[in-house]
Amino acid sequence: MTIPVEPINGSDLERLVTVLLNLSGCVHTMIEAELDSGISGLRVIDDVADSVWQLLAPVAEHHEDAEIAAALGILAEASLLLAHGIGMDDAFEAA
């Protein structure tokens, strides 16, 4: 199944940026919902991580481990580059 991602005629990098913004917007909404319900601190992160895991479980069921590992590598690299770009190198540790 191919899911159309804007910009349709853009580069893969442009579409990756769109997907990352969409994902971060979803996670932000989940975090805000936790905060609005009175939950705070690390519990917010734990609850959101559990929810994201449950919601993404079908992705792991429909893709091979190697595909998931490849996506993980790209997203981890993107996280490190973005953190560096905004001066948050200390937030992530590269292995």
PyMOL Python script that loads the backbone (N, CA, C, O; Angstrom):
from pymol import cmd

cmd.read_pdbstr("""\
ATOM      1  N   MET A   1       0.840  -1.172   0.000  1.00  0.00           N
ATOM      2  CA  MET A   1       0.000   0.000   0.000  1.00  0.00           C
ATOM      3  C   MET A   1       0.887   1.237   0.000  1.00  0.00           C
ATOM      4  O   MET A   1       1.807   1.358   0.810  1.00  0.00           O
ATOM      5  N   THR A   2       0.605   2.137  -0.901  1.00  0.00           N
ATOM      6  CA  THR A   2       1.331   3.399  -0.961  1.00  0.00           C
ATOM      7  C   THR A   2       0.424   4.497  -0.424  1.00  0.00           C
ATOM      8  O   THR A   2      -0.699   4.676  -0.895  1.00  0.00           O
ATOM      9  N   ILE A   3       0.914   5.213   0.545  1.00  0.00           N
ATOM     10  CA  ILE A   3       0.164   6.312   1.135  1.00  0.00           C
ATOM     11  C   ILE A   3       0.687   7.600   0.528  1.00  0.00           C
ATOM     12  O   ILE A   3       1.879   7.889   0.630  1.00  0.00           O
ATOM     13  N   PRO A   4      -0.186   8.383  -0.104  1.00  0.00           N
ATOM     14  CA  PRO A   4       0.288   9.633  -0.698  1.00  0.00           C
ATOM     15  C   PRO A   4       0.707  10.631   0.384  1.00  0.00           C
ATOM     16  O   PRO A   4      -0.003  10.838   1.368  1.00  0.00           O
ATOM     17  N   VAL A   5       1.866  11.237   0.181  1.00  0.00           N
ATOM     18  CA  VAL A   5       2.405  12.221   1.122  1.00  0.00           C
ATOM     19  C   VAL A   5       2.758  13.473   0.325  1.00  0.00           C
ATOM     20  O   VAL A   5       3.402  13.407  -0.722  1.00  0.00           O
ATOM     21  N   GLU A   6       2.325  14.598   0.841  1.00  0.00           N
ATOM     22  CA  GLU A   6       2.625  15.884   0.200  1.00  0.00           C
ATOM     23  C   GLU A   6       4.076  16.265   0.433  1.00  0.00           C
ATOM     24  O   GLU A   6       4.619  15.899   1.475  1.00  0.00           O
ATOM     25  N   PRO A   7       4.719  16.955  -0.445  1.00  0.00           N
ATOM     26  CA  PRO A   7       4.243  17.319  -1.778  1.00  0.00           C
ATOM     27  C   PRO A   7       4.374  16.122  -2.726  1.00  0.00           C
ATOM     28  O   PRO A   7       5.437  15.511  -2.834  1.00  0.00           O
ATOM     29  N   ILE A   8       3.300  15.812  -3.390  1.00  0.00           N
ATOM     30  CA  ILE A   8       3.250  14.627  -4.258  1.00  0.00           C
ATOM     31  C   ILE A   8       4.392  14.619  -5.255  1.00  0.00           C
ATOM     32  O   ILE A   8       4.999  13.571  -5.474  1.00  0.00           O
ATOM     33  N   ASN A   9       4.702  15.741  -5.861  1.00  0.00           N
ATOM     34  CA  ASN A   9       5.781  15.813  -6.851  1.00  0.00           C
ATOM     35  C   ASN A   9       7.099  16.275  -6.247  1.00  0.00           C
ATOM     36  O   ASN A   9       8.036  16.608  -6.973  1.00  0.00           O
ATOM     37  N   GLY A  10       7.174  16.296  -4.911  1.00  0.00           N
ATOM     38  CA  GLY A  10       8.399  16.725  -4.241  1.00  0.00           C
ATOM     39  C   GLY A  10       9.385  15.575  -4.104  1.00  0.00           C
ATOM     40  O   GLY A  10       9.129  14.446  -4.522  1.00  0.00           O
ATOM     41  N   SER A  11      10.501  15.902  -3.514  1.00  0.00           N
ATOM     42  CA  SER A  11      11.542  14.893  -3.287  1.00  0.00           C
ATOM     43  C   SER A  11      11.155  14.009  -2.096  1.00  0.00           C
ATOM     44  O   SER A  11      10.263  14.346  -1.318  1.00  0.00           O
ATOM     45  N   ASP A  12      11.835  12.890  -1.975  1.00  0.00           N
ATOM     46  CA  ASP A  12      11.607  12.027  -0.821  1.00  0.00           C
ATOM     47  C   ASP A  12      11.938  12.757   0.477  1.00  0.00           C
ATOM     48  O   ASP A  12      11.265  12.551   1.487  1.00  0.00           O
ATOM     49  N   LEU A  13      12.951  13.596   0.464  1.00  0.00           N
ATOM     50  CA  LEU A  13      13.302  14.364   1.666  1.00  0.00           C
ATOM     51  C   LEU A  13      12.171  15.319   2.043  1.00  0.00           C
ATOM     52  O   LEU A  13      11.846  15.463   3.221  1.00  0.00           O
ATOM     53  N   GLU A  14      11.580  15.964   1.058  1.00  0.00           N
ATOM     54  CA  GLU A  14      10.456  16.858   1.342  1.00  0.00           C
ATOM     55  C   GLU A  14       9.289  16.079   1.949  1.00  0.00           C
ATOM     56  O   GLU A  14       8.641  16.560   2.878  1.00  0.00           O
ATOM     57  N   ARG A  15       9.024  14.901   1.440  1.00  0.00           N
ATOM     58  CA  ARG A  15       7.938  14.074   1.980  1.00  0.00           C
ATOM     59  C   ARG A  15       8.300  13.541   3.360  1.00  0.00           C
ATOM     60  O   ARG A  15       7.420  13.395   4.208  1.00  0.00           O
ATOM     61  N   LEU A  16       9.574  13.248   3.605  1.00  0.00           N
ATOM     62  CA  LEU A  16      10.007  12.824   4.940  1.00  0.00           C
ATOM     63  C   LEU A  16       9.761  13.948   5.948  1.00  0.00           C
ATOM     64  O   LEU A  16       9.298  13.693   7.060  1.00  0.00           O
ATOM     65  N   VAL A  17      10.063  15.175   5.570  1.00  0.00           N
ATOM     66  CA  VAL A  17       9.819  16.321   6.445  1.00  0.00           C
ATOM     67  C   VAL A  17       8.326  16.414   6.761  1.00  0.00           C
ATOM     68  O   VAL A  17       7.952  16.644   7.911  1.00  0.00           O
ATOM     69  N   THR A  18       7.478  16.240   5.762  1.00  0.00           N
ATOM     70  CA  THR A  18       6.029  16.272   5.981  1.00  0.00           C
ATOM     71  C   THR A  18       5.609  15.203   6.977  1.00  0.00           C
ATOM     72  O   THR A  18       4.837  15.477   7.895  1.00  0.00           O
ATOM     73  N   VAL A  19       6.110  13.993   6.802  1.00  0.00           N
ATOM     74  CA  VAL A  19       5.755  12.896   7.699  1.00  0.00           C
ATOM     75  C   VAL A  19       6.247  13.175   9.116  1.00  0.00           C
ATOM     76  O   VAL A  19       5.523  12.929  10.081  1.00  0.00           O
ATOM     77  N   LEU A  20       7.463  13.684   9.249  1.00  0.00           N
ATOM     78  CA  LEU A  20       7.989  14.005  10.579  1.00  0.00           C
ATOM     79  C   LEU A  20       7.155  15.089  11.264  1.00  0.00           C
ATOM     80  O   LEU A  20       6.891  15.008  12.464  1.00  0.00           O
ATOM     81  N   LEU A  21       6.744  16.095  10.507  1.00  0.00           N
ATOM     82  CA  LEU A  21       5.896  17.142  11.085  1.00  0.00           C
ATOM     83  C   LEU A  21       4.538  16.580  11.492  1.00  0.00           C
ATOM     84  O   LEU A  21       4.010  16.936  12.546  1.00  0.00           O
ATOM     85  N   ASN A  22       3.974  15.709  10.668  1.00  0.00           N
ATOM     86  CA  ASN A  22       2.696  15.077  11.010  1.00  0.00           C
ATOM     87  C   ASN A  22       2.828  14.247  12.278  1.00  0.00           C
ATOM     88  O   ASN A  22       1.992  14.339  13.177  1.00  0.00           O
ATOM     89  N   LEU A  23       3.884  13.432  12.349  1.00  0.00           N
ATOM     90  CA  LEU A  23       4.115  12.600  13.530  1.00  0.00           C
ATOM     91  C   LEU A  23       4.325  13.444  14.782  1.00  0.00           C
ATOM     92  O   LEU A  23       3.753  13.163  15.835  1.00  0.00           O
ATOM     93  N   SER A  24       5.142  14.471  14.658  1.00  0.00           N
ATOM     94  CA  SER A  24       5.410  15.298  15.839  1.00  0.00           C
ATOM     95  C   SER A  24       4.150  16.031  16.277  1.00  0.00           C
ATOM     96  O   SER A  24       3.947  16.241  17.473  1.00  0.00           O
ATOM     97  N   GLY A  25       3.306  16.421  15.338  1.00  0.00           N
ATOM     98  CA  GLY A  25       2.038  17.050  15.683  1.00  0.00           C
ATOM     99  C   GLY A  25       1.124  16.101  16.439  1.00  0.00           C
ATOM    100  O   GLY A  25       0.464  16.502  17.398  1.00  0.00           O
ATOM    101  N   CYS A  26       1.081  14.845  16.012  1.00  0.00           N
ATOM    102  CA  CYS A  26       0.269  13.837  16.711  1.00  0.00           C
ATOM    103  C   CYS A  26       0.779  13.622  18.137  1.00  0.00           C
ATOM    104  O   CYS A  26      -0.005  13.595  19.086  1.00  0.00           O
ATOM    105  N   VAL A  27       2.084  13.472  18.278  1.00  0.00           N
ATOM    106  CA  VAL A  27       2.670  13.253  19.603  1.00  0.00           C
ATOM    107  C   VAL A  27       2.437  14.482  20.486  1.00  0.00           C
ATOM    108  O   VAL A  27       2.139  14.347  21.673  1.00  0.00           O
ATOM    109  N   HIS A  28       2.573  15.667  19.913  1.00  0.00           N
ATOM    110  CA  HIS A  28       2.319  16.892  20.674  1.00  0.00           C
ATOM    111  C   HIS A  28       0.874  16.905  21.193  1.00  0.00           C
ATOM    112  O   HIS A  28       0.628  17.248  22.349  1.00  0.00           O
ATOM    113  N   THR A  29      -0.057  16.535  20.344  1.00  0.00           N
ATOM    114  CA  THR A  29      -1.461  16.487  20.750  1.00  0.00           C
ATOM    115  C   THR A  29      -1.669  15.485  21.878  1.00  0.00           C
ATOM    116  O   THR A  29      -2.433  15.746  22.808  1.00  0.00           O
ATOM    117  N   MET A  30      -0.999  14.348  21.802  1.00  0.00           N
ATOM    118  CA  MET A  30      -1.099  13.338  22.856  1.00  0.00           C
ATOM    119  C   MET A  30      -0.523  13.864  24.166  1.00  0.00           C
ATOM    120  O   MET A  30      -1.108  13.649  25.227  1.00  0.00           O
ATOM    121  N   ILE A  31       0.602  14.544  24.104  1.00  0.00           N
ATOM    122  CA  ILE A  31       1.224  15.117  25.306  1.00  0.00           C
ATOM    123  C   ILE A  31       0.308  16.176  25.908  1.00  0.00           C
ATOM    124  O   ILE A  31       0.107  16.195  27.123  1.00  0.00           O
ATOM    125  N   GLU A  32      -0.245  17.051  25.086  1.00  0.00           N
ATOM    126  CA  GLU A  32      -1.148  18.089  25.576  1.00  0.00           C
ATOM    127  C   GLU A  32      -2.372  17.479  26.255  1.00  0.00           C
ATOM    128  O   GLU A  32      -2.830  17.990  27.277  1.00  0.00           O
ATOM    129  N   ALA A  33      -2.903  16.396  25.699  1.00  0.00           N
ATOM    130  CA  ALA A  33      -4.064  15.735  26.309  1.00  0.00           C
ATOM    131  C   ALA A  33      -3.712  15.192  27.694  1.00  0.00           C
ATOM    132  O   ALA A  33      -4.517  15.279  28.621  1.00  0.00           O
ATOM    133  N   GLU A  34      -2.510  14.631  27.831  1.00  0.00           N
ATOM    134  CA  GLU A  34      -2.064  14.133  29.138  1.00  0.00           C
ATOM    135  C   GLU A  34      -1.939  15.296  30.132  1.00  0.00           C
ATOM    136  O   GLU A  34      -2.405  15.201  31.267  1.00  0.00           O
ATOM    137  N   LEU A  35      -1.311  16.385  29.699  1.00  0.00           N
ATOM    138  CA  LEU A  35      -1.134  17.537  30.574  1.00  0.00           C
ATOM    139  C   LEU A  35      -2.484  18.140  30.966  1.00  0.00           C
ATOM    140  O   LEU A  35      -2.685  18.537  32.114  1.00  0.00           O
ATOM    141  N   ASP A  36      -3.406  18.205  30.005  1.00  0.00           N
ATOM    142  CA  ASP A  36      -4.734  18.754  30.283  1.00  0.00           C
ATOM    143  C   ASP A  36      -5.507  17.903  31.285  1.00  0.00           C
ATOM    144  O   ASP A  36      -6.393  18.403  31.978  1.00  0.00           O
ATOM    145  N   SER A  37      -5.166  16.606  31.359  1.00  0.00           N
ATOM    146  CA  SER A  37      -5.860  15.730  32.304  1.00  0.00           C
ATOM    147  C   SER A  37      -5.220  15.765  33.692  1.00  0.00           C
ATOM    148  O   SER A  37      -5.647  15.054  34.601  1.00  0.00           O
ATOM    149  N   GLY A  38      -4.188  16.603  33.844  1.00  0.00           N
ATOM    150  CA  GLY A  38      -3.564  16.765  35.148  1.00  0.00           C
ATOM    151  C   GLY A  38      -2.347  15.896  35.386  1.00  0.00           C
ATOM    152  O   GLY A  38      -1.757  15.948  36.465  1.00  0.00           O
ATOM    153  N   ILE A  39      -1.960  15.108  34.414  1.00  0.00           N
ATOM    154  CA  ILE A  39      -0.775  14.261  34.542  1.00  0.00           C
ATOM    155  C   ILE A  39       0.452  15.118  34.228  1.00  0.00           C
ATOM    156  O   ILE A  39       0.396  15.993  33.364  1.00  0.00           O
ATOM    157  N   SER A  40       1.556  14.868  34.928  1.00  0.00           N
ATOM    158  CA  SER A  40       2.755  15.664  34.691  1.00  0.00           C
ATOM    159  C   SER A  40       4.012  14.815  34.837  1.00  0.00           C
ATOM    160  O   SER A  40       3.955  13.647  35.220  1.00  0.00           O
ATOM    161  N   GLY A  41       5.134  15.425  34.526  1.00  0.00           N
ATOM    162  CA  GLY A  41       6.429  14.777  34.701  1.00  0.00           C
ATOM    163  C   GLY A  41       6.643  13.588  33.783  1.00  0.00           C
ATOM    164  O   GLY A  41       6.083  13.504  32.690  1.00  0.00           O
ATOM    165  N   LEU A  42       7.470  12.674  34.261  1.00  0.00           N
ATOM    166  CA  LEU A  42       7.819  11.494  33.462  1.00  0.00           C
ATOM    167  C   LEU A  42       6.611  10.614  33.154  1.00  0.00           C
ATOM    168  O   LEU A  42       6.625   9.858  32.182  1.00  0.00           O
ATOM    169  N   ARG A  43       5.580  10.708  33.967  1.00  0.00           N
ATOM    170  CA  ARG A  43       4.371   9.919  33.719  1.00  0.00           C
ATOM    171  C   ARG A  43       3.778  10.266  32.354  1.00  0.00           C
ATOM    172  O   ARG A  43       3.259   9.388  31.664  1.00  0.00           O
ATOM    173  N   VAL A  44       3.850  11.544  31.958  1.00  0.00           N
ATOM    174  CA  VAL A  44       3.351  11.957  30.642  1.00  0.00           C
ATOM    175  C   VAL A  44       4.101  11.200  29.551  1.00  0.00           C
ATOM    176  O   VAL A  44       3.491  10.639  28.640  1.00  0.00           O
ATOM    177  N   ILE A  45       5.412  11.188  29.652  1.00  0.00           N
ATOM    178  CA  ILE A  45       6.230  10.519  28.637  1.00  0.00           C
ATOM    179  C   ILE A  45       5.932   9.025  28.624  1.00  0.00           C
ATOM    180  O   ILE A  45       5.784   8.432  27.555  1.00  0.00           O
ATOM    181  N   ASP A  46       5.843   8.414  29.798  1.00  0.00           N
ATOM    182  CA  ASP A  46       5.539   6.982  29.879  1.00  0.00           C
ATOM    183  C   ASP A  46       4.189   6.667  29.248  1.00  0.00           C
ATOM    184  O   ASP A  46       4.070   5.725  28.464  1.00  0.00           O
ATOM    185  N   ASP A  47       3.168   7.458  29.592  1.00  0.00           N
ATOM    186  CA  ASP A  47       1.828   7.212  29.056  1.00  0.00           C
ATOM    187  C   ASP A  47       1.785   7.395  27.546  1.00  0.00           C
ATOM    188  O   ASP A  47       1.198   6.581  26.832  1.00  0.00           O
ATOM    189  N   VAL A  48       2.408   8.466  27.063  1.00  0.00           N
ATOM    190  CA  VAL A  48       2.413   8.711  25.620  1.00  0.00           C
ATOM    191  C   VAL A  48       3.209   7.628  24.898  1.00  0.00           C
ATOM    192  O   VAL A  48       2.795   7.162  23.836  1.00  0.00           O
ATOM    193  N   ALA A  49       4.339   7.226  25.458  1.00  0.00           N
ATOM    194  CA  ALA A  49       5.135   6.155  24.842  1.00  0.00           C
ATOM    195  C   ALA A  49       4.323   4.867  24.757  1.00  0.00           C
ATOM    196  O   ALA A  49       4.359   4.182  23.734  1.00  0.00           O
ATOM    197  N   ASP A  50       3.594   4.530  25.814  1.00  0.00           N
ATOM    198  CA  ASP A  50       2.749   3.327  25.783  1.00  0.00           C
ATOM    199  C   ASP A  50       1.675   3.444  24.708  1.00  0.00           C
ATOM    200  O   ASP A  50       1.423   2.489  23.973  1.00  0.00           O
ATOM    201  N   SER A  51       1.048   4.602  24.616  1.00  0.00           N
ATOM    202  CA  SER A  51       0.008   4.803  23.607  1.00  0.00           C
ATOM    203  C   SER A  51       0.573   4.721  22.192  1.00  0.00           C
ATOM    204  O   SER A  51      -0.016   4.087  21.317  1.00  0.00           O
ATOM    205  N   VAL A  52       1.713   5.363  21.975  1.00  0.00           N
ATOM    206  CA  VAL A  52       2.339   5.320  20.648  1.00  0.00           C
ATOM    207  C   VAL A  52       2.700   3.886  20.294  1.00  0.00           C
ATOM    208  O   VAL A  52       2.480   3.454  19.163  1.00  0.00           O
ATOM    209  N   TRP A  53       3.252   3.141  21.251  1.00  0.00           N
ATOM    210  CA  TRP A  53       3.609   1.746  21.004  1.00  0.00           C
ATOM    211  C   TRP A  53       2.375   0.952  20.582  1.00  0.00           C
ATOM    212  O   TRP A  53       2.423   0.202  19.607  1.00  0.00           O
ATOM    213  N   GLN A  54       1.284   1.112  21.302  1.00  0.00           N
ATOM    214  CA  GLN A  54       0.057   0.381  20.973  1.00  0.00           C
ATOM    215  C   GLN A  54      -0.480   0.768  19.592  1.00  0.00           C
ATOM    216  O   GLN A  54      -0.909  -0.087  18.818  1.00  0.00           O
ATOM    217  N   LEU A  55      -0.447   2.061  19.301  1.00  0.00           N
ATOM    218  CA  LEU A  55      -0.967   2.523  18.017  1.00  0.00           C
ATOM    219  C   LEU A  55      -0.088   2.107  16.836  1.00  0.00           C
ATOM    220  O   LEU A  55      -0.586   1.908  15.728  1.00  0.00           O
ATOM    221  N   LEU A  56       1.217   1.976  17.074  1.00  0.00           N
ATOM    222  CA  LEU A  56       2.138   1.599  15.992  1.00  0.00           C
ATOM    223  C   LEU A  56       2.372   0.097  15.891  1.00  0.00           C
ATOM    224  O   LEU A  56       3.033  -0.353  14.955  1.00  0.00           O
ATOM    225  N   ALA A  57       1.856  -0.683  16.819  1.00  0.00           N
ATOM    226  CA  ALA A  57       2.068  -2.131  16.786  1.00  0.00           C
ATOM    227  C   ALA A  57       1.703  -2.750  15.432  1.00  0.00           C
ATOM    228  O   ALA A  57       2.430  -3.629  14.968  1.00  0.00           O
ATOM    229  N   PRO A  58       0.619  -2.336  14.781  1.00  0.00           N
ATOM    230  CA  PRO A  58       0.315  -2.923  13.466  1.00  0.00           C
ATOM    231  C   PRO A  58       1.403  -2.696  12.424  1.00  0.00           C
ATOM    232  O   PRO A  58       1.558  -3.504  11.508  1.00  0.00           O
ATOM    233  N   VAL A  59       2.157  -1.608  12.551  1.00  0.00           N
ATOM    234  CA  VAL A  59       3.255  -1.370  11.606  1.00  0.00           C
ATOM    235  C   VAL A  59       4.265  -2.503  11.706  1.00  0.00           C
ATOM    236  O   VAL A  59       4.727  -3.022  10.690  1.00  0.00           O
ATOM    237  N   ALA A  60       4.610  -2.887  12.938  1.00  0.00           N
ATOM    238  CA  ALA A  60       5.573  -3.973  13.143  1.00  0.00           C
ATOM    239  C   ALA A  60       5.026  -5.309  12.661  1.00  0.00           C
ATOM    240  O   ALA A  60       5.787  -6.172  12.223  1.00  0.00           O
ATOM    241  N   GLU A  61       3.719  -5.483  12.738  1.00  0.00           N
ATOM    242  CA  GLU A  61       3.110  -6.731  12.286  1.00  0.00           C
ATOM    243  C   GLU A  61       3.111  -6.871  10.773  1.00  0.00           C
ATOM    244  O   GLU A  61       3.068  -7.984  10.248  1.00  0.00           O
ATOM    245  N   HIS A  62       3.161  -5.739  10.069  1.00  0.00           N
ATOM    246  CA  HIS A  62       3.057  -5.762   8.611  1.00  0.00           C
ATOM    247  C   HIS A  62       4.376  -5.508   7.894  1.00  0.00           C
ATOM    248  O   HIS A  62       4.407  -5.415   6.667  1.00  0.00           O
ATOM    249  N   HIS A  63       5.457  -5.397   8.642  1.00  0.00           N
ATOM    250  CA  HIS A  63       6.770  -5.156   8.040  1.00  0.00           C
ATOM    251  C   HIS A  63       7.800  -6.081   8.663  1.00  0.00           C
ATOM    252  O   HIS A  63       7.692  -6.474   9.825  1.00  0.00           O
ATOM    253  N   GLU A  64       8.794  -6.417   7.869  1.00  0.00           N
ATOM    254  CA  GLU A  64       9.888  -7.267   8.337  1.00  0.00           C
ATOM    255  C   GLU A  64      10.751  -6.488   9.326  1.00  0.00           C
ATOM    256  O   GLU A  64      10.788  -5.258   9.312  1.00  0.00           O
ATOM    257  N   ASP A  65      11.444  -7.236  10.183  1.00  0.00           N
ATOM    258  CA  ASP A  65      12.329  -6.606  11.165  1.00  0.00           C
ATOM    259  C   ASP A  65      13.366  -5.712  10.491  1.00  0.00           C
ATOM    260  O   ASP A  65      13.708  -4.652  11.016  1.00  0.00           O
ATOM    261  N   ALA A  66      13.867  -6.133   9.332  1.00  0.00           N
ATOM    262  CA  ALA A  66      14.882  -5.341   8.626  1.00  0.00           C
ATOM    263  C   ALA A  66      14.316  -4.007   8.157  1.00  0.00           C
ATOM    264  O   ALA A  66      15.027  -3.002   8.160  1.00  0.00           O
ATOM    265  N   GLU A  67      13.053  -3.983   7.755  1.00  0.00           N
ATOM    266  CA  GLU A  67      12.426  -2.727   7.339  1.00  0.00           C
ATOM    267  C   GLU A  67      12.265  -1.781   8.527  1.00  0.00           C
ATOM    268  O   GLU A  67      12.516  -0.581   8.415  1.00  0.00           O
ATOM    269  N   ILE A  68      11.850  -2.329   9.653  1.00  0.00           N
ATOM    270  CA  ILE A  68      11.697  -1.520  10.859  1.00  0.00           C
ATOM    271  C   ILE A  68      13.062  -0.984  11.292  1.00  0.00           C
ATOM    272  O   ILE A  68      13.179   0.180  11.675  1.00  0.00           O
ATOM    273  N   ALA A  69      14.089  -1.827  11.232  1.00  0.00           N
ATOM    274  CA  ALA A  69      15.442  -1.402  11.612  1.00  0.00           C
ATOM    275  C   ALA A  69      15.949  -0.299  10.693  1.00  0.00           C
ATOM    276  O   ALA A  69      16.603   0.635  11.157  1.00  0.00           O
ATOM    277  N   ALA A  70      15.659  -0.391   9.396  1.00  0.00           N
ATOM    278  CA  ALA A  70      16.090   0.652   8.453  1.00  0.00           C
ATOM    279  C   ALA A  70      15.397   1.975   8.764  1.00  0.00           C
ATOM    280  O   ALA A  70      16.035   3.027   8.762  1.00  0.00           O
ATOM    281  N   ALA A  71      14.103   1.922   9.027  1.00  0.00           N
ATOM    282  CA  ALA A  71      13.362   3.142   9.380  1.00  0.00           C
ATOM    283  C   ALA A  71      13.895   3.719  10.686  1.00  0.00           C
ATOM    284  O   ALA A  71      14.055   4.933  10.810  1.00  0.00           O
ATOM    285  N   LEU A  72      14.165   2.863  11.649  1.00  0.00           N
ATOM    286  CA  LEU A  72      14.720   3.295  12.930  1.00  0.00           C
ATOM    287  C   LEU A  72      16.041   4.028  12.731  1.00  0.00           C
ATOM    288  O   LEU A  72      16.268   5.083  13.324  1.00  0.00           O
ATOM    289  N   GLY A  73      16.904   3.470  11.901  1.00  0.00           N
ATOM    290  CA  GLY A  73      18.204   4.097  11.651  1.00  0.00           C
ATOM    291  C   GLY A  73      18.070   5.477  11.044  1.00  0.00           C
ATOM    292  O   GLY A  73      18.774   6.402  11.448  1.00  0.00           O
ATOM    293  N   ILE A  74      17.178   5.631  10.080  1.00  0.00           N
ATOM    294  CA  ILE A  74      16.971   6.928   9.435  1.00  0.00           C
ATOM    295  C   ILE A  74      16.395   7.926  10.426  1.00  0.00           C
ATOM    296  O   ILE A  74      16.846   9.070  10.486  1.00  0.00           O
ATOM    297  N   LEU A  75      15.404   7.507  11.205  1.00  0.00           N
ATOM    298  CA  LEU A  75      14.787   8.416  12.167  1.00  0.00           C
ATOM    299  C   LEU A  75      15.747   8.787  13.299  1.00  0.00           C
ATOM    300  O   LEU A  75      15.740   9.924  13.771  1.00  0.00           O
ATOM    301  N   ALA A  76      16.566   7.838  13.731  1.00  0.00           N
ATOM    302  CA  ALA A  76      17.554   8.134  14.770  1.00  0.00           C
ATOM    303  C   ALA A  76      18.579   9.144  14.258  1.00  0.00           C
ATOM    304  O   ALA A  76      18.949  10.078  14.968  1.00  0.00           O
ATOM    305  N   GLU A  77      19.031   8.950  13.027  1.00  0.00           N
ATOM    306  CA  GLU A  77      19.983   9.892  12.434  1.00  0.00           C
ATOM    307  C   GLU A  77      19.346  11.279  12.293  1.00  0.00           C
ATOM    308  O   GLU A  77      19.985  12.292  12.576  1.00  0.00           O
ATOM    309  N   ALA A  78      18.093  11.315  11.856  1.00  0.00           N
ATOM    310  CA  ALA A  78      17.386  12.588  11.727  1.00  0.00           C
ATOM    311  C   ALA A  78      17.262  13.272  13.088  1.00  0.00           C
ATOM    312  O   ALA A  78      17.434  14.487  13.187  1.00  0.00           O
ATOM    313  N   SER A  79      16.966  12.501  14.139  1.00  0.00           N
ATOM    314  CA  SER A  79      16.859  13.065  15.489  1.00  0.00           C
ATOM    315  C   SER A  79      18.172  13.705  15.920  1.00  0.00           C
ATOM    316  O   SER A  79      18.181  14.813  16.456  1.00  0.00           O
ATOM    317  N   LEU A  80      19.282  13.006  15.687  1.00  0.00           N
ATOM    318  CA  LEU A  80      20.590  13.549  16.063  1.00  0.00           C
ATOM    319  C   LEU A  80      20.922  14.820  15.284  1.00  0.00           C
ATOM    320  O   LEU A  80      21.440  15.783  15.849  1.00  0.00           O
ATOM    321  N   LEU A  81      20.622  14.818  13.990  1.00  0.00           N
ATOM    322  CA  LEU A  81      20.909  15.997  13.174  1.00  0.00           C
ATOM    323  C   LEU A  81      20.057  17.186  13.583  1.00  0.00           C
ATOM    324  O   LEU A  81      20.553  18.311  13.652  1.00  0.00           O
ATOM    325  N   LEU A  82      18.773  16.948  13.856  1.00  0.00           N
ATOM    326  CA  LEU A  82      17.904  18.036  14.300  1.00  0.00           C
ATOM    327  C   LEU A  82      18.345  18.565  15.658  1.00  0.00           C
ATOM    328  O   LEU A  82      18.387  19.777  15.871  1.00  0.00           O
ATOM    329  N   ALA A  83      18.672  17.665  16.575  1.00  0.00           N
ATOM    330  CA  ALA A  83      19.142  18.088  17.899  1.00  0.00           C
ATOM    331  C   ALA A  83      20.396  18.943  17.770  1.00  0.00           C
ATOM    332  O   ALA A  83      20.516  19.979  18.425  1.00  0.00           O
ATOM    333  N   HIS A  84      21.320  18.516  16.933  1.00  0.00           N
ATOM    334  CA  HIS A  84      22.541  19.286  16.707  1.00  0.00           C
ATOM    335  C   HIS A  84      22.212  20.659  16.121  1.00  0.00           C
ATOM    336  O   HIS A  84      22.780  21.673  16.526  1.00  0.00           O
ATOM    337  N   GLY A  85      21.295  20.673  15.173  1.00  0.00           N
ATOM    338  CA  GLY A  85      20.937  21.917  14.497  1.00  0.00           C
ATOM    339  C   GLY A  85      20.317  22.959  15.407  1.00  0.00           C
ATOM    340  O   GLY A  85      20.385  24.153  15.118  1.00  0.00           O
ATOM    341  N   ILE A  86      19.710  22.521  16.506  1.00  0.00           N
ATOM    342  CA  ILE A  86      19.102  23.479  17.436  1.00  0.00           C
ATOM    343  C   ILE A  86      19.879  23.569  18.747  1.00  0.00           C
ATOM    344  O   ILE A  86      19.380  24.097  19.740  1.00  0.00           O
ATOM    345  N   GLY A  87      21.103  23.048  18.739  1.00  0.00           N
ATOM    346  CA  GLY A  87      21.968  23.174  19.907  1.00  0.00           C
ATOM    347  C   GLY A  87      21.619  22.256  21.061  1.00  0.00           C
ATOM    348  O   GLY A  87      21.932  22.560  22.212  1.00  0.00           O
ATOM    349  N   MET A  88      20.976  21.141  20.770  1.00  0.00           N
ATOM    350  CA  MET A  88      20.612  20.197  21.828  1.00  0.00           C
ATOM    351  C   MET A  88      21.403  18.898  21.719  1.00  0.00           C
ATOM    352  O   MET A  88      20.862  17.813  21.932  1.00  0.00           O
ATOM    353  N   ASP A  89      22.682  19.015  21.386  1.00  0.00           N
ATOM    354  CA  ASP A  89      23.512  17.820  21.234  1.00  0.00           C
ATOM    355  C   ASP A  89      23.502  16.951  22.479  1.00  0.00           C
ATOM    356  O   ASP A  89      23.586  15.726  22.388  1.00  0.00           O
ATOM    357  N   ASP A  90      23.398  17.582  23.643  1.00  0.00           N
ATOM    358  CA  ASP A  90      23.435  16.834  24.897  1.00  0.00           C
ATOM    359  C   ASP A  90      22.164  16.026  25.152  1.00  0.00           C
ATOM    360  O   ASP A  90      22.155  15.150  26.017  1.00  0.00           O
ATOM    361  N   ALA A  91      21.095  16.308  24.413  1.00  0.00           N
ATOM    362  CA  ALA A  91      19.820  15.624  24.643  1.00  0.00           C
ATOM    363  C   ALA A  91      19.862  14.171  24.176  1.00  0.00           C
ATOM    364  O   ALA A  91      19.121  13.331  24.688  1.00  0.00           O
ATOM    365  N   PHE A  92      20.721  13.875  23.212  1.00  0.00           N
ATOM    366  CA  PHE A  92      20.816  12.536  22.660  1.00  0.00           C
ATOM    367  C   PHE A  92      22.270  12.104  22.678  1.00  0.00           C
ATOM    368  O   PHE A  92      23.171  12.917  22.473  1.00  0.00           O
ATOM    369  N   GLU A  93      22.488  10.851  22.920  1.00  0.00           N
ATOM    370  CA  GLU A  93      23.842  10.313  22.877  1.00  0.00           C
ATOM    371  C   GLU A  93      23.947   9.299  21.758  1.00  0.00           C
ATOM    372  O   GLU A  93      23.215   8.309  21.737  1.00  0.00           O
ATOM    373  N   ALA A  94      24.852   9.540  20.833  1.00  0.00           N
ATOM    374  CA  ALA A  94      25.094   8.573  19.762  1.00  0.00           C
ATOM    375  C   ALA A  94      25.933   7.434  20.331  1.00  0.00           C
ATOM    376  O   ALA A  94      26.874   7.665  21.090  1.00  0.00           O
ATOM    377  N   ALA A  95      25.594   6.227  19.966  1.00  0.00           N
ATOM    378  CA  ALA A  95      26.323   5.061  20.461  1.00  0.00           C
ATOM    379  C   ALA A  95      27.662   4.921  19.785  1.00  0.00           C
ATOM    380  O   ALA A  95      28.409   3.989  20.083  1.00  0.00           O
TER     381      ALA A  95
END
""", "prot")
cmd.dss("prot")
cmd.show_as("cartoon", "prot")
cmd.util.cbc("prot")
cmd.orient("prot")
